């Protein structure tokens, strides 16, 4: 098992399928369980014609952050993670783009009834150019969940 002191938030994800995957020094452990300990969203970036779905899917409610924010995923948890495989570009450019999409949602939400604030932008960014990874975190207010907010850890792996 590799470890990386530059990765400040290794986590264990228990989801509803069986797998053990080592990704750039971070271990994601998943086993068969009904009790999800850390909801995990997977994303390929950019995704043709759907790259904004990392943040929001508008009224379809298909966005990665949006689903956690609305409690559609991980309604009983206070933390979640999004793992993105970056097919083009680097993590710092992806951070800038995601935060620009969140800024756009603060002024003109793409889904009716949703509220976004600039406090929901990704922060605590760190990049490991040797391992070609990046990480950040974000916090989002919730209305329809057990917890009133959710902390999302973001891990990006350059393909």
LINJOUR-V443828 format. One record per residue. PSI is psi in radians with two decimals (none if undefined). Layout:
PSI
PSI
//
This chain:
2.19
2.58
2.78
1.95
-0.33
-0.36
1.92
-0.12
1.03
2.54
2.79
2.18
2.18
1.93
-3.03
0.54
2.88
2.22
2.61
2.11
2.30
2.17
1.91
0.83
-0.08
2.30
2.22
2.00
2.21
2.43
2.87
2.16
2.58
-0.29
1.71
2.12
-0.63
1.84
2.40
2.18
2.33
2.51
2.47
2.22
2.39
2.65
2.09
2.17
0.09
0.36
-0.48
-0.26
-0.17
-0.65
-1.03
2.62
0.33
-2.48
-0.24
-0.32
0.75
0.15
2.56
-1.02
-0.73
-0.79
-0.68
-0.73
-0.71
-0.09
0.26
-0.48
2.41
0.63
-0.44
-0.01
2.73
-0.13
2.63
3.03
2.56
2.18
2.13
2.33
2.04
2.02
-0.48
2.49
-3.09
2.82
-0.67
-0.63
-0.64
-0.72
-0.84
-0.75
-0.79
-0.77
-0.56
-0.68
-0.68
-0.74
-0.76
-0.66
-0.49
-0.55
-0.65
1.49
2.41
-0.17
2.34
2.38
-0.09
2.53
2.30
2.58
2.82
-0.32
-0.20
0.00
2.73
2.39
-3.09
0.77
2.38
2.47
2.45
1.73
-0.43
-0.82
-0.10
0.88
2.81
2.74
2.68
3.10
2.79
2.72
2.39
2.36
2.60
2.58
-0.65
0.71
2.97
-0.74
2.61
-0.09
2.82
2.38
2.18
2.22
2.35
2.21
2.23
2.31
2.15
2.22
none
//
